[in-house]
Amino acid sequence: MPSRVPDGQTRGWIIPIGGAENKENDRRILERFVRVSGGDEADIVVIPTASRMHETGPRYEKLFTDIGAARVTVMDFDTRRDCQEAGRLQRLKEASGIFFTGGNQLRLTTLLGGTPVAKVIRTQNACGVTVGGTSAGASILSEHMIASGDEGSAMIAGSVRLAPGLGLTNRFIIDQHFRQRDRLGRLLTALSYNPFAVGIGLDEDTAAFIGPDETVEVEGSGGVTIVDGSQVSFSSVGQIPEGQPVCMLGLQIHLLVAGATFNLHTRAASPGTLVQPKE
């Protein structure tokens, strides 16, 4: 469950990234992550546990250092016992920003789920620390996580498997590499199981910067697909056998690009800072 925000404090930013964020000539997403984590005083912990490539952690360490973070530490977890070490827990409590790399989200949840590390990260975010992740590291941030599912635009009963995520919030379900891998159908199917949540489909090189006021701000070169099921009037998902197409009525879909916003509390979308075309 999400940690309660203590009286007098403000929850930190939650920043899911759709994967393949620009790391070379236009690092606006990673630069903004550092900025909301403290700028030139940012103290960042990188968790590359989802990835099996040894160079992943050091690469992000160099990126965040080059951008201007004051301190960057790579902290990998190979066993659940690692998640109980006092030194690691203390280091996480010192961070102003925590970043999960891409890889396999089930590797993350099976190693971190239900451990003191997961609890500390939830508590720290509730106390103002920024927590973000890219690709698999984005999927795990919410309470409900897409573990696997079929690609394509069709909603098919039983085609998506959900698993518990890190639990920073229960407001949304994330999917990533969204339009590049044609994942509309699996996000819609996941929402048919839980229409309370908002579906957030993140294109590559695109992030949702979710502020303390629960407003999603889009950053990056792609788009964010918002699926709002709060007005659903009918769903057949509980009445049909697995493998059959699902009928849902009343879904709202918003397509946002950089500058546009969506409020998770009011469910209102806005073009935000988008420049309006001249007549």
Number of C-alpha atoms within 10 A of each C-alpha: 14 17 18 13 17 12 7 6 10 16 23 23 25 27 25 30 35 33 24 15 21 16 15 8 6 13 16 19 23 20 19 16 27 25 17 17 24 19 17 14 14 22 23 30 27 25 23 26 28 23 21 12 10 11 10 19 22 14 13 23 18 13 18 23 19 11 16 17 23 16 16 22 20 17 15 18 17 12 12 16 12 18 21 14 12 11 11 15 18 12 14 22 18 13 23 24 31 25 22 29 24 25 20 18 26 21 16 24 21 14 20 24 20 15 16 18 24 20 19 16 24 24 20 25 25 23 19 19 27 27 27 26 26 27 28 30 29 31 28 32 28 23 21 24 26 24 19 14 18 19 17 14 14 19 25 24 23 20 19 20 14 14 15 19 29 25 21 26 19 16 17 22 27 29 29 30 21 25 19 10 12 16 22 21 19 27 29 25 26 27 20 24 16 16 20 16 23 21 25 23 28 31 29 25 23 29 35 30 23 22 18 15 13 17 19 26 23 25 23 24 17 18 24 31 20 23 23 24 23 15 12 15 10 12 15 15 20 11 9 14 13 13 11 15 17 21 14 17 12 13 17 13 13 14 13 24 22 20 16 19 24 22 16 18 10 9 14 12 18 14 15 15 11 13 8 7 5 4 3
